[in-house]
Amino acid sequence: MRIINVIESFNNVIQSVESFGVFEEQLVDDVVKEAEEFFEKKVIEHGGSETEIDMYIDEGGYYGMDHSVAIVWSDI
């Protein structure tokens, strides 16, 4: 199974991890959409630009002065 993790940090200390599991490959697009929407919400909460969300996703995260939000794939 593959997992998309959205990891929030403050001053390089992990504050939360939200995980989105891909249980069936045919549902991967739905899971990716849900994870990216959650990621976007968190990035905007922490001062990221709404118009640069695609860039943050491509780079694997948003890295502000104190806060960061990463989006990372993992496998179990």
NUMI-242212 format. One record per residue (C-alpha): residue number from 1; x, y, z; chain; residue in three letters. Coordinates in Angstrom, 3 decimals. Each point is the difference from the previous one (the first is absolute). Layout:
// NUMI-242212
@num = NUM	xx = X	yy = Y	zz = Z	cadena = A	residuo = ALA;
...
//
This chain:
// NUMI-242212
@num = 1	xx = 0.000	yy = 0.000	zz = 0.000	cadena = A	residuo = MET;
@num = 2	xx = 1.180	yy = 3.516	zz = -0.769	cadena = A	residuo = ARG;
@num = 3	xx = -0.597	yy = 2.987	zz = 2.254	cadena = A	residuo = ILE;
@num = 4	xx = 0.090	yy = 3.752	zz = -0.533	cadena = A	residuo = ILE;
@num = 5	xx = 1.116	yy = 1.839	zz = 3.141	cadena = A	residuo = ASN;
@num = 6	xx = -0.541	yy = 3.706	zz = 0.657	cadena = A	residuo = VAL;
@num = 7	xx = 2.481	yy = 1.013	zz = 2.703	cadena = A	residuo = ILE;
@num = 8	xx = -0.221	yy = 3.336	zz = 1.836	cadena = A	residuo = GLU;
@num = 9	xx = 3.051	yy = 1.375	zz = 1.829	cadena = A	residuo = SER;
@num = 10	xx = 0.659	yy = 3.057	zz = 2.124	cadena = A	residuo = PHE;
@num = 11	xx = 3.641	yy = 1.001	zz = 0.614	cadena = A	residuo = ASN;
@num = 12	xx = 1.088	yy = -3.390	zz = -1.411	cadena = A	residuo = ASN;
@num = 13	xx = -2.141	yy = -1.945	zz = 2.498	cadena = A	residuo = VAL;
@num = 14	xx = -2.743	yy = -2.187	zz = -1.447	cadena = A	residuo = ILE;
@num = 15	xx = -3.389	yy = 1.184	zz = 1.221	cadena = A	residuo = GLN;
@num = 16	xx = -2.298	yy = -2.369	zz = -1.896	cadena = A	residuo = SER;
@num = 17	xx = -0.121	yy = -2.704	zz = -2.636	cadena = A	residuo = VAL;
@num = 18	xx = -3.148	yy = -0.667	zz = -2.007	cadena = A	residuo = GLU;
@num = 19	xx = 0.091	yy = -3.161	zz = -2.116	cadena = A	residuo = SER;
@num = 20	xx = -2.085	yy = -0.973	zz = -3.024	cadena = A	residuo = PHE;
@num = 21	xx = 0.104	yy = -3.691	zz = -0.924	cadena = A	residuo = GLY;
@num = 22	xx = -0.249	yy = -1.347	zz = -3.526	cadena = A	residuo = VAL;
@num = 23	xx = -1.730	yy = -3.313	zz = 0.643	cadena = A	residuo = PHE;
@num = 24	xx = -0.935	yy = -0.634	zz = -3.640	cadena = A	residuo = GLU;
@num = 25	xx = 1.953	yy = 1.304	zz = -2.985	cadena = A	residuo = GLU;
@num = 26	xx = -3.165	yy = 0.895	zz = -1.902	cadena = A	residuo = GLN;
@num = 27	xx = -0.775	yy = 2.530	zz = 2.769	cadena = A	residuo = LEU;
@num = 28	xx = 3.442	yy = 1.647	zz = -0.022	cadena = A	residuo = VAL;
@num = 29	xx = -1.246	yy = 3.136	zz = -1.788	cadena = A	residuo = ASP;
@num = 30	xx = -2.678	yy = 0.571	zz = 2.659	cadena = A	residuo = ASP;
@num = 31	xx = 2.510	yy = -0.442	zz = 2.828	cadena = A	residuo = VAL;
@num = 32	xx = 2.532	yy = 2.319	zz = -1.655	cadena = A	residuo = VAL;
@num = 33	xx = -2.681	yy = 2.666	zz = -0.459	cadena = A	residuo = LYS;
@num = 34	xx = -1.058	yy = -0.250	zz = 3.662	cadena = A	residuo = GLU;
@num = 35	xx = 3.615	yy = 0.171	zz = 1.242	cadena = A	residuo = ALA;
@num = 36	xx = 0.842	yy = 2.953	zz = -2.259	cadena = A	residuo = GLU;
@num = 37	xx = -3.110	yy = 1.900	zz = 1.165	cadena = A	residuo = GLU;
@num = 38	xx = 1.019	yy = -0.572	zz = 3.638	cadena = A	residuo = PHE;
@num = 39	xx = 3.579	yy = 1.051	zz = -0.816	cadena = A	residuo = PHE;
@num = 40	xx = -1.272	yy = 3.181	zz = -1.688	cadena = A	residuo = GLU;
@num = 41	xx = -2.118	yy = 0.874	zz = 3.050	cadena = A	residuo = LYS;
@num = 42	xx = 2.976	yy = -0.413	zz = 2.335	cadena = A	residuo = LYS;
@num = 43	xx = 2.362	yy = 1.974	zz = -2.245	cadena = A	residuo = VAL;
@num = 44	xx = -2.410	yy = 2.930	zz = -0.171	cadena = A	residuo = ILE;
@num = 45	xx = -0.491	yy = -0.151	zz = 3.799	cadena = A	residuo = GLU;
@num = 46	xx = 3.755	yy = 0.454	zz = 0.391	cadena = A	residuo = HIS;
@num = 47	xx = 0.411	yy = 2.869	zz = -2.450	cadena = A	residuo = GLY;
@num = 48	xx = 0.652	yy = -1.730	zz = -3.302	cadena = A	residuo = GLY;
@num = 49	xx = -1.250	yy = 1.415	zz = -3.271	cadena = A	residuo = SER;
@num = 50	xx = -3.197	yy = -1.512	zz = -1.373	cadena = A	residuo = GLU;
@num = 51	xx = 1.236	yy = 0.600	zz = -3.547	cadena = A	residuo = THR;
@num = 52	xx = 3.218	yy = -1.969	zz = 0.598	cadena = A	residuo = GLU;
@num = 53	xx = -1.556	yy = -3.222	zz = 1.364	cadena = A	residuo = ILE;
@num = 54	xx = 0.981	yy = -2.015	zz = -3.095	cadena = A	residuo = ASP;
@num = 55	xx = 3.611	yy = 1.127	zz = 0.410	cadena = A	residuo = MET;
@num = 56	xx = -0.010	yy = -0.991	zz = 3.691	cadena = A	residuo = TYR;
@num = 57	xx = -1.393	yy = -3.436	zz = -0.901	cadena = A	residuo = ILE;
@num = 58	xx = 2.640	yy = -0.468	zz = -2.724	cadena = A	residuo = ASP;
@num = 59	xx = 2.736	yy = 0.982	zz = 2.488	cadena = A	residuo = GLU;
@num = 60	xx = -1.417	yy = -2.285	zz = 2.699	cadena = A	residuo = GLY;
@num = 61	xx = -1.026	yy = 2.724	zz = 2.413	cadena = A	residuo = GLY;
@num = 62	xx = -0.333	yy = 3.559	zz = 1.175	cadena = A	residuo = TYR;
@num = 63	xx = 2.843	yy = 1.346	zz = 2.141	cadena = A	residuo = TYR;
@num = 64	xx = -0.724	yy = 3.302	zz = 1.754	cadena = A	residuo = GLY;
@num = 65	xx = 1.976	yy = 1.831	zz = 2.686	cadena = A	residuo = MET;
@num = 66	xx = -1.278	yy = -2.026	zz = 2.984	cadena = A	residuo = ASP;
@num = 67	xx = -2.527	yy = -2.390	zz = -1.530	cadena = A	residuo = HIS;
@num = 68	xx = 0.338	yy = -2.644	zz = -2.652	cadena = A	residuo = SER;
@num = 69	xx = -2.453	yy = -2.394	zz = -1.575	cadena = A	residuo = VAL;
@num = 70	xx = 1.345	yy = -2.989	zz = -1.937	cadena = A	residuo = ALA;
@num = 71	xx = -1.841	yy = -2.480	zz = -2.182	cadena = A	residuo = ILE;
@num = 72	xx = 1.779	yy = -3.358	zz = -0.169	cadena = A	residuo = VAL;
@num = 73	xx = -0.775	yy = -3.431	zz = -1.426	cadena = A	residuo = TRP;
@num = 74	xx = 0.865	yy = -3.130	zz = 1.984	cadena = A	residuo = SER;
@num = 75	xx = -0.638	yy = -3.747	zz = -0.229	cadena = A	residuo = ASP;
@num = 76	xx = -0.888	yy = -2.618	zz = 2.575	cadena = A	residuo = ILE;
//
